[in-house]
């Protein structure tokens, strides 16, 4: 009799858990926090991305010009030439804008161009070996330049001086990540390497399952990465596995957030997980496949969805939808992430550049 009652209780509990709804992106939206401040007509080079600081938004247009736009008004503050075919994203850090371009002269080497974000004037340039494409990732004092062929340069952002160079070996197919005092790089040969930012020394290396598609850091010496099949792994650099999680599709966004990790997947879900234990804190269904995501300060994140004219703003604490920004019927998001600077959201679209804020300037 006791066993029968226990069995019925388990069945009822299971049915109850299965009946719990998975919240969608329209279940609990609060009042609007962001409204459109302005839209400026530009032809944006999508592969270059969009960057922003406290004063300006930055992008490269289809003619190869770097353009700085005032966030408060949408007016062009300055323009500068990138100097050839773009071979990297445009990255802004520590008062400088960085981009690598290949001059039209076939004999000339690619050049890393560094511009002042205040004026657009060149500060310094450095020639680089040919490498197809490059990834740029920066911190306050350092800029890591990673060629797809596997060579890594760490530069002083103030002077352009090369602090160290490493030929890491293997092809780099996904952006590297600076986390604290270390640089994480994923290679095509199912390997993730960790380098010291100070010396360039390889601190640790780990063989991984599948080709790592994205890589981001967790606590201590842990690294979190995803493969092309939608598996998310946490490893201790050096070999030990911590945990494994399987999303329903390829993970296109990973970011560590105060001891947790935020994931966006083409299975239409955003996941928020503990880095240390791998337990799922919440998941949120969006109306379609996640295209891109970005953090808005310590409490919010915004995600775009393929084929959708809205970007969805989620609260990180519980995964609630708190707002969304929408494009006009004749516009679409480009395949480059929205940028946030704490006050404004900056979106690159087919029609140009749009800024959203809760407190638009008059």
Secondary structure as GFF3:
##gff-version 3
##sequence-region A 1 362
A	DSSP	alpha_helix	2	19	.	.	.	ID=ss1
A	DSSP	beta_strand	35	41	.	.	.	ID=ss2
A	DSSP	three_ten_helix	46	48	.	.	.	ID=ss3
A	DSSP	beta_strand	50	52	.	.	.	ID=ss4
A	DSSP	beta_strand	56	60	.	.	.	ID=ss5
A	DSSP	beta_strand	65	70	.	.	.	ID=ss6
A	DSSP	beta_strand	76	81	.	.	.	ID=ss7
A	DSSP	beta_strand	85	86	.	.	.	ID=ss8
A	DSSP	beta_strand	91	93	.	.	.	ID=ss9
A	DSSP	beta_strand	96	102	.	.	.	ID=ss10
A	DSSP	beta_strand	110	116	.	.	.	ID=ss11
A	DSSP	beta_strand	122	128	.	.	.	ID=ss12
A	DSSP	beta_strand	134	138	.	.	.	ID=ss13
A	DSSP	beta_strand	142	147	.	.	.	ID=ss14
A	DSSP	beta_strand	151	156	.	.	.	ID=ss15
A	DSSP	beta_strand	162	167	.	.	.	ID=ss16
A	DSSP	beta_strand	177	179	.	.	.	ID=ss17
A	DSSP	beta_strand	182	187	.	.	.	ID=ss18
A	DSSP	beta_strand	191	196	.	.	.	ID=ss19
A	DSSP	beta_strand	202	207	.	.	.	ID=ss20
A	DSSP	beta_strand	212	217	.	.	.	ID=ss21
A	DSSP	beta_strand	222	227	.	.	.	ID=ss22
A	DSSP	beta_strand	231	236	.	.	.	ID=ss23
A	DSSP	beta_strand	241	246	.	.	.	ID=ss24
A	DSSP	beta_strand	251	257	.	.	.	ID=ss25
A	DSSP	beta_strand	260	265	.	.	.	ID=ss26
A	DSSP	beta_strand	269	274	.	.	.	ID=ss27
A	DSSP	beta_strand	280	285	.	.	.	ID=ss28
A	DSSP	beta_strand	290	296	.	.	.	ID=ss29
A	DSSP	beta_strand	300	305	.	.	.	ID=ss30
A	DSSP	beta_strand	310	315	.	.	.	ID=ss31
A	DSSP	beta_strand	321	326	.	.	.	ID=ss32
A	DSSP	beta_strand	339	340	.	.	.	ID=ss33
A	DSSP	beta_strand	344	349	.	.	.	ID=ss34
A	DSSP	beta_strand	352	357	.	.	.	ID=ss35
###
